[in-house]
Amino acid sequence: MGALGVSGQPAGTPGPYPWDWSPLQDPCQAGGAWDMPLWARGAIDGDANLDRTVDGLDYNTWSLHYLQTGWGWTGGNFNCDDLVDGLDYSYWAIYHGVSYDLPEPACLMLLALTAWPLLFRRSR
């Protein structure tokens, strides 16, 4: 069985959301972290496991690869300089506790259905 991406799909298969990176789509391998906007990277700086939350799990990933080379974003190398070091820890420390979620399509549809009567009321 081949490697699976974050979304559980085969590696190299894009997922339905921007945070569904596969091992072949590591933000560091996709032209460098600074070449893509935050939403396109699908990660917050310091979010090694790409779960949209910078927490202790990301710190564990960083600490397991501290002073090692050859690791990408998911190995704790948040500045994509080929060395997991204190600079990468700084990214984790600055964004520790930050979390974000993008709205699901169903939520947007519910919002549209709720707003429809308010936008198109008849005036008496």
MIDOSE-1310 file (N, C-alpha, C; in nm, 2 decimals, decimal comma, always signed):
residues 124
mgal	+0,08/-0,12/+0,00/+0,00/+0,00/+0,00/+0,09/+0,12/+0,00; +0,06/+0,22/-0,08/+0,14/+0,34/-0,09/+0,11/+0,44/+0,02; +0,19/+0,54/+0,03/+0,18/+0,64/+0,13/+0,05/+0,72/+0,12; +0,00/+0,76/+0,23/-0,13/+0,83/+0,23/-0,10/+0,98/+0,27
gvsg	-0,17/+1,07/+0,22/-0,16/+1,21/+0,25/-0,24/+1,24/+0,38; -0,24/+1,37/+0,42/-0,31/+1,41/+0,54/-0,46/+1,38/+0,53; -0,51/+1,39/+0,41/-0,66/+1,36/+0,39/-0,69/+1,21/+0,38; -0,59/+1,12/+0,39/-0,61/+0,98/+0,38/-0,62/+0,93/+0,24
qpag	-0,59/+1,02/+0,14/-0,59/+0,98/+0,00/-0,45/+0,94/-0,04; -0,43/+0,87/-0,15/-0,30/+0,83/-0,19/-0,21/+0,96/-0,21; -0,08/+0,94/-0,18/+0,01/+1,05/-0,19/+0,01/+1,11/-0,33; +0,01/+1,24/-0,34/+0,00/+1,31/-0,47/-0,14/+1,34/-0,51
tpgp	-0,24/+1,29/-0,44/-0,38/+1,32/-0,48/-0,42/+1,44/-0,40; -0,46/+1,55/-0,47/-0,51/+1,67/-0,39/-0,64/+1,64/-0,32; -0,65/+1,69/-0,20/-0,77/+1,67/-0,12/-0,87/+1,78/-0,15; -0,99/+1,77/-0,09/-1,09/+1,87/-0,11/-1,07/+2,00/-0,05
ypwd	-0,98/+2,01/+0,05/-0,95/+2,14/+0,12/-0,80/+2,18/+0,10; -0,77/+2,31/+0,12/-0,63/+2,35/+0,10/-0,54/+2,29/+0,20; -0,58/+2,24/+0,31/-0,49/+2,19/+0,41/-0,47/+2,04/+0,39; -0,52/+1,98/+0,29/-0,50/+1,84/+0,26/-0,37/+1,82/+0,18
wspl	-0,26/+1,84/+0,25/-0,13/+1,82/+0,18/-0,10/+1,67/+0,18; -0,04/+1,62/+0,08/+0,01/+1,48/+0,08/+0,17/+1,50/+0,10; +0,24/+1,39/+0,12/+0,38/+1,40/+0,14/+0,45/+1,46/+0,01; +0,39/+1,45/-0,10/+0,45/+1,50/-0,22/+0,42/+1,65/-0,24
qdpc	+0,33/+1,70/-0,16/+0,29/+1,84/-0,17/+0,33/+1,92/-0,04; +0,44/+1,88/+0,02/+0,49/+1,95/+0,14/+0,52/+2,10/+0,10; +0,47/+2,19/+0,18/+0,49/+2,33/+0,15/+0,64/+2,37/+0,12; +0,73/+2,31/+0,18/+0,87/+2,34/+0,15/+0,91/+2,29/+0,02
qagg	+0,85/+2,18/-0,03/+0,89/+2,12/-0,16/+0,81/+2,19/-0,27; +0,72/+2,27/-0,24/+0,63/+2,33/-0,34/+0,68/+2,47/-0,38; +0,81/+2,49/-0,38/+0,87/+2,62/-0,41/+0,91/+2,71/-0,30; +0,91/+2,66/-0,18/+0,94/+2,74/-0,06/+0,82/+2,79/+0,01
awdm	+0,83/+2,80/+0,14/+0,71/+2,85/+0,22/+0,67/+2,99/+0,18; +0,77/+3,07/+0,14/+0,74/+3,22/+0,12/+0,68/+3,24/-0,01; +0,69/+3,14/-0,10/+0,64/+3,16/-0,24/+0,49/+3,15/-0,25; +0,42/+3,10/-0,14/+0,28/+3,07/-0,14/+0,21/+3,14/-0,03
plwa	+0,09/+3,20/-0,05/+0,02/+3,26/+0,06/-0,02/+3,16/+0,16; -0,06/+3,20/+0,28/-0,09/+3,11/+0,39/-0,20/+3,02/+0,36; -0,31/+3,06/+0,29/-0,42/+2,98/+0,26/-0,38/+2,87/+0,16; -0,29/+2,90/+0,07/-0,24/+2,80/-0,03/-0,15/+2,70/+0,04
rgai	-0,08/+2,74/+0,14/+0,01/+2,64/+0,21/-0,08/+2,55/+0,29; -0,20/+2,59/+0,33/-0,28/+2,51/+0,41/-0,23/+2,49/+0,55; -0,15/+2,58/+0,60/-0,09/+2,56/+0,73/-0,06/+2,69/+0,79; -0,07/+2,70/+0,92/-0,02/+2,81/+1,00/+0,12/+2,79/+1,03
dgda	+0,21/+2,89/+1,03/+0,35/+2,87/+1,06/+0,35/+2,80/+1,20; +0,43/+2,69/+1,20/+0,44/+2,62/+1,33/+0,35/+2,49/+1,33; +0,26/+2,48/+1,23/+0,17/+2,36/+1,23/+0,23/+2,25/+1,15; +0,31/+2,16/+1,22/+0,38/+2,06/+1,15/+0,29/+1,95/+1,10
nldr	+0,18/+1,91/+1,17/+0,10/+1,80/+1,13/-0,02/+1,85/+1,05; -0,03/+1,97/+1,02/-0,13/+2,03/+0,93/-0,27/+2,01/+0,98; -0,29/+2,01/+1,11/-0,43/+1,99/+1,16/-0,50/+2,13/+1,19; -0,44/+2,24/+1,14/-0,49/+2,37/+1,15/-0,48/+2,43/+1,30
tvdg	-0,40/+2,37/+1,38/-0,38/+2,41/+1,52/-0,23/+2,40/+1,55; -0,18/+2,50/+1,61/-0,04/+2,50/+1,65/-0,04/+2,46/+1,80; +0,00/+2,34/+1,83/-0,01/+2,28/+1,96/+0,11/+2,20/+2,00; +0,10/+2,12/+2,11/+0,21/+2,04/+2,15/+0,25/+1,93/+2,06
ldyn	+0,16/+1,88/+1,98/+0,19/+1,78/+1,88/+0,29/+1,83/+1,78; +0,28/+1,96/+1,74/+0,37/+2,02/+1,65/+0,51/+2,04/+1,71; +0,50/+2,08/+1,84/+0,63/+2,09/+1,92/+0,70/+1,95/+1,92; +0,63/+1,85/+1,95/+0,69/+1,71/+1,95/+0,76/+1,68/+1,82
twsl	+0,69/+1,71/+1,71/+0,75/+1,69/+1,58/+0,88/+1,77/+1,56; +0,87/+1,90/+1,60/+0,99/+1,98/+1,59/+1,11/+1,92/+1,67; +1,07/+1,88/+1,80/+1,18/+1,84/+1,89/+1,24/+1,70/+1,85; +1,16/+1,62/+1,78/+1,21/+1,49/+1,74/+1,31/+1,51/+1,62
hylq	+1,30/+1,62/+1,55/+1,39/+1,64/+1,43/+1,49/+1,75/+1,46; +1,50/+1,80/+1,58/+1,59/+1,91/+1,61/+1,73/+1,88/+1,57; +1,79/+1,98/+1,50/+1,93/+1,98/+1,44/+1,95/+1,87/+1,34; +1,84/+1,82/+1,27/+1,86/+1,73/+1,16/+1,83/+1,80/+1,03
tgwg	+1,89/+1,75/+0,93/+1,86/+1,81/+0,79/+1,78/+1,71/+0,71; +1,72/+1,77/+0,60/+1,65/+1,69/+0,51/+1,50/+1,68/+0,54; +1,45/+1,74/+0,64/+1,31/+1,74/+0,68/+1,24/+1,86/+0,62; +1,12/+1,84/+0,57/+1,04/+1,94/+0,52/+0,95/+2,00/+0,63
wtgg	+0,84/+2,07/+0,58/+0,74/+2,13/+0,67/+0,69/+2,03/+0,78; +0,65/+1,92/+0,73/+0,59/+1,82/+0,83/+0,69/+1,75/+0,92; +0,82/+1,79/+0,90/+0,92/+1,74/+0,99/+0,97/+1,85/+1,09; +0,90/+1,97/+1,09/+0,93/+2,08/+1,18/+1,02/+2,18/+1,12
nfnc	+1,04/+2,18/+0,99/+1,13/+2,28/+0,93/+1,04/+2,39/+0,87; +1,00/+2,48/+0,95/+0,89/+2,58/+0,91/+0,95/+2,69/+0,82; +1,08/+2,71/+0,82/+1,13/+2,82/+0,73/+1,20/+2,76/+0,60; +1,19/+2,63/+0,59/+1,23/+2,56/+0,46/+1,38/+2,58/+0,43
ddlv	+1,46/+2,58/+0,53/+1,61/+2,61/+0,51/+1,69/+2,48/+0,52; +1,63/+2,36/+0,52/+1,69/+2,23/+0,53/+1,75/+2,20/+0,66; +1,73/+2,28/+0,76/+1,78/+2,24/+0,90/+1,67/+2,27/+1,00; +1,63/+2,17/+1,08/+1,53/+2,20/+1,18/+1,61/+2,25/+1,30
dgld	+1,59/+2,38/+1,34/+1,67/+2,44/+1,44/+1,58/+2,54/+1,52; +1,65/+2,63/+1,59/+1,58/+2,72/+1,68/+1,50/+2,82/+1,60; +1,53/+2,86/+1,48/+1,44/+2,94/+1,40/+1,31/+2,88/+1,38; +1,31/+2,75/+1,36/+1,18/+2,68/+1,34/+1,10/+2,68/+1,47
ysyw	+1,17/+2,66/+1,58/+1,10/+2,67/+1,71/+1,04/+2,81/+1,73; +1,10/+2,91/+1,68/+1,05/+3,05/+1,70/+0,91/+3,06/+1,63; +0,90/+3,00/+1,51/+0,77/+3,00/+1,44/+0,67/+2,93/+1,53; +0,71/+2,81/+1,58/+0,61/+2,74/+1,67/+0,57/+2,82/+1,79
aiyh	+0,67/+2,88/+1,85/+0,64/+2,96/+1,98/+0,55/+3,08/+1,95; +0,58/+3,15/+1,84/+0,50/+3,27/+1,81/+0,35/+3,23/+1,78; +0,33/+3,12/+1,71/+0,19/+3,08/+1,67/+0,13/+2,98/+1,76; +0,20/+2,94/+1,87/+0,14/+2,84/+1,96/+0,00/+2,88/+2,01
gvsy	-0,09/+2,80/+2,00/-0,23/+2,83/+2,05/-0,32/+2,88/+1,94; -0,26/+2,91/+1,82/-0,34/+2,96/+1,71/-0,41/+2,85/+1,64; -0,53/+2,87/+1,60/-0,61/+2,77/+1,53/-0,70/+2,84/+1,43; -0,73/+2,78/+1,32/-0,82/+2,83/+1,22/-0,89/+2,72/+1,15
dlpe	-1,02/+2,75/+1,11/-1,10/+2,66/+1,04/-1,16/+2,74/+0,92; -1,17/+2,67/+0,81/-1,24/+2,73/+0,70/-1,38/+2,68/+0,70; -1,48/+2,76/+0,67/-1,62/+2,72/+0,67/-1,64/+2,60/+0,57; -1,72/+2,51/+0,62/-1,76/+2,40/+0,53/-1,86/+2,45/+0,42
pacl	-1,86/+2,39/+0,31/-1,96/+2,43/+0,21/-2,11/+2,43/+0,25; -2,14/+2,33/+0,34/-2,28/+2,32/+0,39/-2,31/+2,44/+0,48; -2,21/+2,49/+0,55/-2,23/+2,60/+0,64/-2,26/+2,73/+0,55; -2,19/+2,74/+0,45/-2,21/+2,86/+0,36/-2,35/+2,85/+0,29
mlla	-2,39/+2,73/+0,26/-2,53/+2,72/+0,20/-2,64/+2,75/+0,30; -2,62/+2,71/+0,42/-2,71/+2,74/+0,53/-2,72/+2,89/+0,55; -2,60/+2,96/+0,55/-2,60/+3,10/+0,57/-2,67/+3,17/+0,45; -2,65/+3,13/+0,33/-2,72/+3,18/+0,21/-2,87/+3,17/+0,22
ltaw	-2,92/+3,05/+0,27/-3,06/+3,03/+0,28/-3,12/+3,11/+0,39; -3,05/+3,14/+0,49/-3,09/+3,22/+0,60/-3,10/+3,37/+0,56; -3,00/+3,41/+0,48/-3,00/+3,55/+0,44/-3,09/+3,58/+0,33; -3,13/+3,49/+0,25/-3,22/+3,51/+0,13/-3,34/+3,59/+0,17
pllf	-3,42/+3,55/+0,26/-3,55/+3,62/+0,29/-3,52/+3,77/+0,34; -3,41/+3,79/+0,41/-3,38/+3,92/+0,46/-3,33/+4,01/+0,34; -3,27/+3,96/+0,24/-3,22/+4,04/+0,13/-3,33/+4,07/+0,03; -3,43/+3,99/+0,02/-3,53/+4,01/-0,08/-3,67/+4,01/-0,02
rrsr	-3,69/+4,10/+0,08/-3,82/+4,12/+0,14/-3,90/+4,22/+0,05; -4,03/+4,20/+0,05/-4,12/+4,29/-0,01/-4,14/+4,41/+0,08; -4,14/+4,53/+0,02/-4,17/+4,64/+0,10/-4,32/+4,67/+0,09; -4,39/+4,71/+0,20/-4,53/+4,74/+0,19/-4,56/+4,88/+0,17
